């Protein structure tokens, strides 16, 4: 049994080192690290005071990359005892940073002294695709849905995508509808069901990133003008041009909801 727990702790260390926690473990390269899933697993299984302190340090620095909605959804499947253990960890994070993670009624008994050693690594690693997509599209259902469709090619229903991404079905359905209108996702009717698949091959991703950056402009009029300019560059003929006011407004609005 001791060897099992040692292996579990080693796995947790390696996952967190991949995300940027200071440690000597070799980061994963090809294993996709799920931030919310890792937080929950860490809260349940962690029995290492040093790693616990470093997890709080990383979370205090990088909590903006963690989806509170997704964290809550994953925690719904836990037992009360498991949930309480995770709350002990999230309470420590909330005490150290304005993360506003779910804590139930648990309060941090003492504030962890942050080491300041955590650093967000380069997001080019395949293991950090969750963080990379969130850097591009925000910490929302949009990032998780696009990552799901990119990694698991083949048409899926909204319910299936919701289960994979750990977002509510209604949120996923709304986001899929918007992504379909934008031409990034293709919807096909199969009986009484809609199946969704990614349409990534034609997209100039550098310009899509430019569109994402344009949404950060201060004034709505500036955001709209910049998006129309960037989105028009995506099309090669009239049938492919996406740069219109309706899409620009939808893009800006979509970036503001979970």
C-alpha positions as CSV (number, residue, x, y, z in Angstrom):
1,X,0.0,0.0,0.0
2,X,2.9,2.4,0.8
3,X,4.3,1.9,-2.7
4,X,0.9,2.9,-4.1
5,X,0.7,6.1,-2.2
6,X,4.3,6.9,-3.1
7,X,3.5,6.4,-6.7
8,X,0.4,8.6,-6.4
9,X,2.4,11.4,-4.7
10,X,5.0,11.1,-7.4
11,X,2.3,11.4,-10.1
12,X,0.8,14.5,-8.4
13,X,4.3,16.1,-8.2
14,X,4.9,15.5,-11.9
15,X,1.6,16.9,-12.9
16,X,2.0,20.0,-10.9
17,X,5.6,20.5,-12.1
18,X,4.2,20.3,-15.6
19,X,1.9,23.2,-14.7
20,X,4.8,25.3,-13.3
21,X,5.1,24.3,-9.6
22,X,8.7,24.4,-8.5
23,X,9.9,20.8,-8.1
24,X,12.5,18.3,-9.4
25,X,10.0,16.0,-11.1
26,X,10.3,15.8,-14.9
27,X,7.3,17.5,-16.5
28,X,4.9,15.6,-18.7
29,X,5.1,16.3,-22.4
30,X,2.3,14.3,-24.0
31,X,0.0,13.7,-21.1
32,X,-2.7,16.3,-21.1
33,X,-3.0,17.8,-17.6
34,X,-6.5,18.8,-16.6
35,X,-6.2,21.7,-14.1
36,X,-9.6,21.3,-12.4
37,X,-9.3,17.5,-12.3
38,X,-5.8,17.8,-10.9
39,X,-7.0,20.2,-8.2
40,X,-9.8,17.8,-7.1
41,X,-7.5,14.8,-7.1
42,X,-4.9,16.7,-5.2
43,X,-7.3,17.8,-2.5
44,X,-8.5,14.2,-2.1
45,X,-5.3,12.3,-2.2
46,X,-2.5,14.7,-1.2
47,X,-0.5,13.9,1.9
48,X,2.5,16.0,1.3
49,X,2.8,19.3,3.1
50,X,5.5,20.7,0.8
51,X,3.5,20.0,-2.4
52,X,0.4,21.3,-0.7
53,X,2.1,24.6,-0.1
54,X,3.5,24.8,-3.6
55,X,0.0,24.0,-5.1
56,X,-1.4,27.0,-3.1
57,X,1.5,29.1,-4.4
58,X,0.8,28.2,-8.0
59,X,-3.0,28.6,-7.6
60,X,-2.5,32.1,-6.0
61,X,-0.5,33.1,-9.1
62,X,-2.5,31.3,-11.8
63,X,-6.1,31.1,-10.5
64,X,-7.2,33.0,-13.5
65,X,-6.5,29.9,-15.6
66,X,-8.9,27.7,-13.5
67,X,-12.6,27.6,-14.4
68,X,-14.7,27.9,-11.2
69,X,-17.7,26.6,-13.0
70,X,-15.9,23.5,-14.2
71,X,-14.4,23.0,-10.8
72,X,-17.8,23.1,-9.2
73,X,-19.2,20.7,-11.7
74,X,-16.5,18.1,-11.2
75,X,-16.9,18.3,-7.4
76,X,-20.6,17.5,-7.6
77,X,-19.6,13.8,-8.2
78,X,-17.6,13.6,-5.0
79,X,-18.8,12.2,-1.7
80,X,-19.3,14.7,1.2
81,X,-16.0,13.6,2.8
82,X,-14.1,14.0,-0.5
83,X,-15.6,17.4,-1.1
84,X,-14.6,18.5,2.4
85,X,-11.0,17.6,1.7
86,X,-10.9,19.6,-1.5
87,X,-12.5,22.5,0.3
88,X,-9.6,22.5,2.7
89,X,-7.3,23.1,-0.3
90,X,-9.5,25.7,-2.0
91,X,-10.0,27.6,1.3
92,X,-6.2,28.0,1.5
93,X,-6.1,29.3,-2.0
94,X,-8.9,31.8,-1.3
95,X,-7.1,33.0,1.8
96,X,-4.0,33.7,-0.3
97,X,-5.6,35.2,-3.4
98,X,-8.9,36.6,-4.7
99,X,-9.7,33.3,-6.4
100,X,-13.3,32.8,-5.1
101,X,-13.1,29.1,-5.4
102,X,-15.9,27.0,-3.8
103,X,-15.2,26.2,-0.2
104,X,-18.5,25.1,1.3
105,X,-18.4,26.3,4.9
106,X,-14.7,25.5,5.3
107,X,-12.4,28.4,6.3
108,X,-8.6,28.3,6.2
109,X,-7.3,27.6,9.7
110,X,-4.0,29.3,8.8
111,X,-2.7,31.2,5.7
112,X,0.0,29.4,3.7
113,X,3.2,31.4,3.3
114,X,3.6,31.6,-0.4
115,X,7.1,30.6,-1.7
116,X,6.8,32.7,-4.9
117,X,8.6,29.9,-6.8
118,X,5.8,28.9,-9.2
119,X,6.1,30.1,-12.8
120,X,3.7,29.6,-15.7
121,X,5.7,27.6,-18.2
122,X,5.6,28.0,-22.0
123,X,2.2,26.8,-23.2
124,X,3.6,25.2,-26.3
125,X,3.8,21.8,-24.6
126,X,0.9,19.5,-25.6
127,X,0.5,18.7,-21.9
128,X,-0.6,22.3,-21.4
129,X,-3.3,22.5,-24.1
130,X,-6.0,23.3,-21.5
131,X,-4.0,26.4,-20.4
132,X,-3.1,27.3,-24.0
133,X,-6.7,27.3,-25.2
134,X,-7.7,29.4,-22.2
135,X,-5.0,31.9,-22.9
136,X,-6.5,32.2,-26.5
137,X,-10.2,32.0,-25.8
138,X,-10.7,32.7,-22.1
139,X,-11.4,30.5,-19.2
140,X,-14.8,29.5,-20.5
141,X,-16.7,26.7,-22.0
142,X,-15.6,28.0,-25.4
143,X,-12.0,26.9,-24.8
144,X,-12.9,23.5,-23.5
145,X,-15.3,22.8,-26.4
146,X,-12.7,23.8,-29.0
147,X,-10.1,21.7,-27.3
148,X,-12.5,18.7,-27.2
149,X,-13.4,19.0,-30.9
150,X,-9.7,19.4,-31.8
151,X,-8.4,16.4,-29.9
152,X,-11.4,14.0,-30.4
153,X,-12.2,14.4,-34.0
154,X,-15.6,13.1,-35.1
155,X,-19.1,14.4,-34.7
156,X,-20.6,14.5,-31.2
157,X,-23.8,15.7,-29.6
158,X,-24.0,18.6,-27.2
159,X,-24.7,16.1,-24.4
160,X,-21.6,14.1,-25.2
161,X,-19.4,17.2,-25.4
162,X,-20.9,18.5,-22.1
163,X,-19.9,15.2,-20.4
164,X,-16.4,15.4,-21.8
165,X,-15.8,19.1,-20.9
166,X,-17.6,19.0,-17.5
167,X,-19.8,22.0,-18.4
168,X,-23.6,22.2,-18.1
169,X,-25.4,21.0,-21.3
170,X,-27.3,24.3,-21.7
171,X,-24.0,26.2,-21.6
172,X,-22.4,23.8,-24.1
173,X,-25.4,24.0,-26.5
174,X,-25.4,27.8,-26.5
175,X,-21.7,27.9,-27.1
176,X,-21.9,25.3,-29.9
177,X,-24.6,27.4,-31.6
178,X,-22.4,30.5,-31.6
179,X,-19.3,28.6,-32.8
180,X,-21.4,27.1,-35.6
181,X,-22.6,30.6,-36.6
182,X,-18.9,31.7,-36.6
183,X,-18.0,28.8,-38.9
184,X,-15.5,27.2,-36.5
185,X,-17.9,24.3,-35.8
186,X,-20.1,22.4,-38.2
187,X,-23.5,21.1,-37.2
188,X,-25.2,18.2,-39.0
189,X,-28.7,16.8,-38.4
190,X,-28.8,13.1,-37.6
191,X,-32.5,12.1,-37.1
192,X,-33.7,14.2,-34.2
193,X,-30.1,15.0,-33.0
194,X,-27.6,17.6,-33.9
195,X,-24.0,16.4,-34.2
196,X,-21.1,18.8,-34.0
197,X,-17.6,18.6,-35.4
198,X,-14.7,21.1,-35.7
199,X,-14.0,22.9,-39.0
200,X,-10.4,23.8,-38.2
201,X,-8.6,23.1,-41.4
202,X,-9.4,26.3,-43.2
203,X,-8.8,28.7,-40.3
204,X,-5.8,31.0,-40.1
205,X,-5.2,30.6,-36.4
206,X,-2.7,33.6,-36.2
207,X,-5.5,35.9,-37.3
208,X,-8.0,34.2,-35.0
209,X,-5.6,35.0,-32.2
210,X,-5.6,38.6,-33.5
211,X,-9.4,38.7,-33.2
212,X,-9.2,37.5,-29.6
213,X,-6.7,40.2,-28.8
214,X,-9.0,42.8,-30.5
215,X,-11.7,42.0,-27.9
216,X,-9.4,43.5,-25.3
217,X,-9.6,47.0,-26.8
218,X,-11.1,49.5,-24.4
219,X,-14.1,50.9,-26.4
220,X,-16.8,48.7,-28.0
221,X,-16.6,50.7,-31.2
222,X,-12.8,50.0,-31.4
223,X,-13.4,46.3,-30.7
224,X,-16.0,46.1,-33.4
225,X,-13.8,47.8,-36.0
226,X,-10.8,45.7,-35.2
227,X,-12.8,42.4,-35.3
228,X,-14.4,43.3,-38.6
229,X,-10.9,44.0,-40.1
230,X,-9.4,40.8,-38.8
231,X,-12.4,38.6,-39.5
232,X,-12.6,39.9,-43.1
233,X,-9.0,38.7,-43.6
234,X,-10.0,35.2,-42.8
235,X,-12.2,34.8,-45.9
236,X,-10.8,34.2,-49.4
237,X,-14.0,34.7,-51.3
238,X,-17.5,36.1,-50.6
239,X,-18.8,32.8,-49.3
240,X,-16.1,32.5,-46.7
241,X,-16.0,36.1,-45.4
242,X,-16.9,36.2,-41.7
243,X,-16.3,40.0,-41.2
244,X,-19.7,41.5,-40.5
245,X,-21.1,43.5,-37.7
246,X,-23.3,40.8,-36.4
247,X,-20.5,38.3,-36.0
248,X,-18.2,40.9,-34.5
249,X,-20.8,41.8,-31.9
250,X,-21.4,38.1,-31.2
251,X,-17.7,37.5,-30.8
252,X,-17.4,40.3,-28.3
253,X,-20.5,39.1,-26.4
254,X,-19.4,35.5,-26.4
255,X,-16.1,36.4,-24.8
256,X,-17.9,37.7,-21.8
257,X,-20.0,34.7,-20.7
258,X,-18.8,31.3,-19.2
